[in-house]
Amino acid sequence: MPKEKDILVQVADIISKKAKAKYKSNVEFADVCGIHESSIRRILQGKQNISINVLKRICDALDTKLSDLLKDSGN
């Protein structure tokens, strides 16, 4: 079973790749998500646990289904 930190890093990597492809900056991405930029930065580094509500807002900003993001992470 993967450790919590491993899962956070895997999800962060996926989010980061998708966000970089769609947004010019973390500030723009954070604004669209309605999340403070410092929180987005910690999420993208795999250093902040993400609630389901925040993860859903991130997925909406990335035009990605929550279920697809979790499948991509292998968890």
N, C-alpha and C positions, 0 to 999 in steps of 0.2 A: 504494500500500500504506500503510495507517495506521501511524503511529508507535506505539511501545510505550506511550508516555504517553497517547496518544489512546484506545487500547484500554482501558487501566486506568481512565480517566475514564468511558468509556462503560459499562463493566461496573459501576463504582462507582455510577453514577447509577441503574442498574436495581436493583442490590442495595439501595441506599438507599431507593428508593421502595417496594419490596416489604417491607423491614424496618420502615419507618415505618407501613405499613398493618397490619402484624401484631403488632408489639411496642411496648410503652410507652416503652422507652428503649434506648439502645445497650448499656447494662449488661445488660439482660434478653436482648437479642439475642446478645451475646457469650457469656453464660452458656449459652444453649441450644446455641450453636455449639461451645462448649468452647474458645473463643479468648479471649485476654486483651482487655479492653475497649480498651486503647490500640492494639492491633493492628487491631481492628474500626474504630476511629476513622480510622486511616491508610488502611485499605482503602476505607472509605466516602468518603474525600477523594480517592481515586485516587492516593495517594502511596506505596502499598506493593504490590509485585508479589505475586501470589497463586499459591501452588502449586495443582496440581490437587486434592490432598488437602484443602486448606483450602477451596477453591472448592466441592468436593463437600459438605463439612460445612455450608457456608453454604447451599447449595441444599437440603440436607435440612431445615435449620431453616426455610427459606422454603417448603417443600413444592413445590419447583420442580425440574424436571429440568435437569441440567447442559446438555444439548443445547438446551433451550428458552431458557435464559439466554443462551447464546452466539448463538442465532438472533436473540433480541431485541436483542443488541448490534450486529447487522449484520456480524459477523465470522465 
